[in-house]
């Protein structure tokens, strides 16, 4: 473990660069979702194929999250993996723009998932090693949600949809590829590679570190939350634009604005929700927020008021996104030893992407072909409730709360 943490200035710089990088990554990942109303008719895609495009990326994303997280802990090199990922996912966006069939687009999405999946476990591991524990949830929230919210959820639809309307969806994919190159260069220039703590030799009878991580209660609870809430997230990205445009018959630009509201909500939740958890505890925040997520799909189905009011409901419902960095990174980090951090996050993110990200949109797509576009929204309601139930099994880990309890009980924190 590091003898001391880096300077406050470098902590801010590191979080800012990783935040920007993940935002650009999500800009590329979400581009297809916002462009789907134009891609689907030209490539003659069924709703099942729409779901498979989301599932395929989630599957390879999960493989990369689990494997690359473990690999970075093993070899002690994180910076080069992030830089390489930026170059590859930018190339995949270009290939998507040239796609002339479902299979070609599907192949591009599979490769994009492989390139992107390991970025967040490694980014969070770097933050955990550099940033003071009392600000850990906030720093991880900014790293995961601020850039992805602003660029991937807010800027993406506002930029890509007008480009698609003016010049076609292929040009929108080409535009999405450029920022990844800039981000890779910034990381090369300004991020410092640190030595990763190595595991000491195991004593007789000690469990393997991987087994110890897999059986940790909080890792299990966070993995279940990851499965159901990643499914919620991916289904929303894949099908909500179609629900708004094709099911509710909302205009293209209005639908794009409604989707952009989600990014603003997630951006603010990155600060408000994570900071609240630093002060009142992880568990109460993570229990309440999934229930708030129920309001969004119900409003998409049944609310008949103004677009502004619908946007306000979308904003409130999407605030639950603020707990994603908590169950994917903060709580696993606080529940295992430093040498197991990236492995624990890789497990949580990997299972979430495989079981939630792969099967979620595939099931929602199949249900949509049979029952119509109301089916994904009802699926979201069920998933949010399951996330609430899983959060009830968490053990509190917030340093302030755990320290206060230890003091009251007369135990050293």
N, C-alpha and C positions, 0 to 999 in steps of 0.2 A: 504494500500500500504506500501511497505517496506520503512523504514526511510532512509536507504542508501543501495547502491548496494554492493554486495559481492566483495572480493578482485579480482584483475585482474588475479591472479593465479587460483583462483577457477573458474572464468568465463571460462578460457581456458580449465581447467580440465572438467568442465561440458559439454561444447560444444564438446570436444574430445570424451567423453564417450557416449554422445547421438548420435554423428556422427557414432561412431563404432557400436553402437547398431542398428541403422537404416540400416547401411550397411550390417550387418549380416542378419537382417530381409529381406532385398531385395535380398540377396544371396539366401535365402530360397524361396522367392516369385518367383524369376526369374528362378530358377532351372528347372522347368517344361518347360518353353519356350525354353531354350537352349537344353533340352533333347527331345523335341517333335519329331524331325526327327527319333528318335529311339523308343519312346513310341508309337507314332501313328500307325506304322505298326504292332507292337506286340499286341496291344490292339484293333486293327481294328477300329480306330476312324475315323469318317467322319470329314470334315472341319467344319461342323456345331457343332459337339461335341468338336472340338478343341476350337472354339469360346466360347462355353458354359462353358468350364473349366475356361477360363479367366473371363467370365461374372459372374460366381458363386462366385469366390473369391472376385471380385469387389463389388458384392452386399452385402455380409456379412461384407466386409471391410467398406463399406459405413455406414451400420447400426452401427457398432462399433465406427466409427469416430464421428458420430453425437451423439450417446448416451454416449459414454465414455467421450467425451469432456465436455458435459453438466454435467455428473456425477462428474468428477474431480473438476469442478467449484463449484458444490453443496456441496460435502463432504470435499473438501480441501485436498485430498490425491492423489498424482500423482506417487510417486516413486513405491509404491507397485503394481500399475497397470502395469507399464512398466516391472517390474521384472516377474510378472505372465505371461505376454504376451510372454516374451522370452522363458519361459519353455514350454508353450503350442505350439508355432509355431515350436519349435524344434521337439516336439513329432509328429506334423503333417507331417513333412518331412520324418520321419521314416515310418509312415503309408503310405505315397505316394510310398515309395520304395517297400512296400508289395502289392500294388494294383494289382489286377488281372482282373479288369473290369472297364469300364467307371464309373459306379455308385460308386464304392469304391474310385476311384481317385477323383471323383466329391465331395464326402462327405468329404474327407481330405482337399480339397481346400476350401470348405465352412467353416470348422472349422478354417483353417489357416487365412482366412479373418477376422473372429471374433476376433481372438487373436491379429492380427496385426493392425487393423484399428484405434484403439485409440492411438497408440504409437506416431504418428507424431503430432496430435493436442496438446497432453500433453507435448511432447518434446519442441515444439515451445513456449508453454505457460511458461515453465520453463526458456527458453532462454530469453523471453521477460521480465520476472521478474528479471533476474540476470544481463543481459548484458546491457551496456551503449547504449542508443538510437541511438547515432551517428554511431555505428557499428552494428546496429540491422540487416540490410539486409545481411551483410557479415556473421554474426554469424548464422543467419537462413539458409543462403545458404550453409554454411559448414555443419550444422546439417543435413539438408535434402539431399544434393546432393553429398557431398564428399564421405562419406562412401558408399552410395548406388551406386555411379558411379564406385568407385574403386572395391568394393567387389561384388555388385549386377550386374554390367554391364561389367566390365573388367575382374576381376579375375574369376567370375563364369564360363563364357564360356571356358576360357583358362584352368581351372581345371576340370570342370565337363565333357566336351566333351572328353578329353583324357581318363578320368576314365571310361566313358561309352564305349568308343571304346575298352579299354583293358579288363574291367571286367563286363561290362553291366550297363545299366542305373539305375538299382535298387541300386547298390553299390554307385552310384553317389548321390542318394538321402540320403543314410545313412551318407555319408561324410558331406553333407550339414547341417545335424542336429546338429553336435557337437559344432560349435562356439556359438550358442545361449546360451548354458549353461554357457560358460565362460563370455559372456557379462552380463548375469543376475547377476553373482557373483560380477563382478566389480561394477555394479550399487549399489548393496547392500552395498558394502564396502565403496564407495567413494562419492556417491551422497547424499546431505543433503535434507531432506524433509522440505519445507518451508510452512508457513501458507498462504493459498490463500485468497486474499481480499474478504470480504463478502459484499454483497449489503446492503446499508442502507435501512431503511423502506421507501416504496414508499409514496409520497405525493398524495393528492387527485388530480385526473385527469392525473397523470403520467402514461405513457404507461408501459406495462410489459416489462422487459428487453429483453425477447426473441423476442417480436414484434418489439422493437426498433432495435434490431440487424438485423432482417429479412428485415426491410425496409431501412436500410442504403444503400445508392447508391453504395458505393464501394464494399460492401459485395455482392450486386446483380451482379455487373459487374465481380467481381472475381469469383462468382459462375458460371456464364456463361462461362468464360474462363476455369474454372476447368472442366466443362462438356465436352467441345469440345477438350481440350488439353489432358485431362486424356484419353479420347477415342483414341486420336492420339497415346499416349504413349502405352496403353495396346494393341492396334491393332498392333503396331510396334513390341512389344515383342512377341506377339502370332503368328504373321504371317510372319515377315521378315525373320526368319531362313528358313521357308518353301519356301518363294519367292526366296531366294538366292539358295537354294539347289534344289528344285523341278521345279521352273519356269525358273530360269536363269542357272541352271545346273552347279553351282559353287561347287567346292569340299568342303567336310565337314570342313576340317581344315581352309581353306580360308574363308569360311562363318563364322566360329567361330571367326576368327581374325577380320573380318569386324564388327561383332557385338560387339567385345571387344573395337573397336575404339569408339563406342558410349559412353562407360564408361569413356574413356580418355577425350573426348570432354566435357561431363557433369561435370567431375571433374574440368577442367580448367574454365568452365563457372560458376561454383560455386563461384569462386573468382572474375573473370573478370566482369561478367554481374552484379552480385549483388553489387560489389564495384562501378561500373559505376553508378548504380542507387542511391547509397548513395551521389554521387557528382552531377550528372546532373538531377536526378529526376527519380521517378518510372515510370511515364507514358510514356515518350519517349522511354525508353528501352523496356517496355512491348508492345508498339505499333509495333516496328520494328522487334523484334525477331520472332514472329510467321511467318512472311513472309519468313524469312531465312529457316524455317522448310519445306517450299515447295520443296526445292532442293533435299532433301533426297529421298522421294518416286519416284520422276521423274528420279533421277539417277539410282535407283534400277530397274526401268523399261527399261530405254533406253540407259544408258551409256555403251559403248562397249570397253572402253579403258582398261588399266591395272588395276589389283586389287589394286595396290598402289594408283592410281589416284581415283578409286572409293572410297577407304578408306578416301582419303582427302575430297571428297565431303560429305561422311557420317559425317566426323568430323565437317565440317562447318555447315551442316544442323542441326546437333544435338545440336549446341550451344544454340538454343532456349530453351533447357531444363533448362538453368540458371534462367529463370523467374518463374519456378514452385514454389520455396519457396516464391517468392514475391507475387503471387496472392493467394497462399494457406495460407500464414502466415503473411508476413511483412505488406502488405497493409491492410488486415483485422485487424491486431493488432493495426495499427496506426489510424484506423477509428472508433474504439469503445472504451468504457471505460475498464479499466484493469480487472474488474470483469466479463467482457463478452468475454474476449480474446479466451479462449478455446472453448466457445460456437460458436463464429463467425467462427473460423477455422474448427470446427467440421461440421458446416453447409456447408461451401465451399467445404471441402474435401468429405463430405458425398454425396452431390449432384453430385460432379464430379464422384465419384465412382459408384453411382447408375445409373445416366443417361448416363454418358460417359463410365465408366468402364464396366457396365453391358450390355447396349444396343449396344455399339460400336463394340466389338468383335463378339457379336451374329449376328449383321447385316452383318459385314464383312465376317463372316463364311458362312452365307447363300448366300451372293453374290458370294463368291468364289465357292461354290458348283454349282452355276448356270452359272457364267461368267468366272470362272477361277481365278487364283491367281493374276491377274492384278487388280482385283476389290479392294482389301485392299489398294493398293497404291494410287488409285484415291480417295478413301475415305479419306486418309491422307491429300491429297492436299486440299480437301474441308474443312476439319476440321481446318487446319492451317489458311486458309483465314477467317473463322468464328472467330477464336481466335483474329486475327488482328482487326476485326470489333468491337468485344466486348471491346478491350483495349481502343478504342477511347472514350469510355464513362467514363473512370476512372477520379477521382479527385486526384490531386497530394497530396501526404502525406509525402514525404521525409523530415525529420526534417531540414536539411540544406536549402532545397529549400523553404519550407514553412516559415522558420524563416527569410530568406532573403527577401521574399516578404512582410512579416509582417513589417520588418524594413523599407522597401521602402515606405510602405503605412502609416507608423507611428503608427502601431498597435503593442502592446506587443506580442512577440512570445509565 
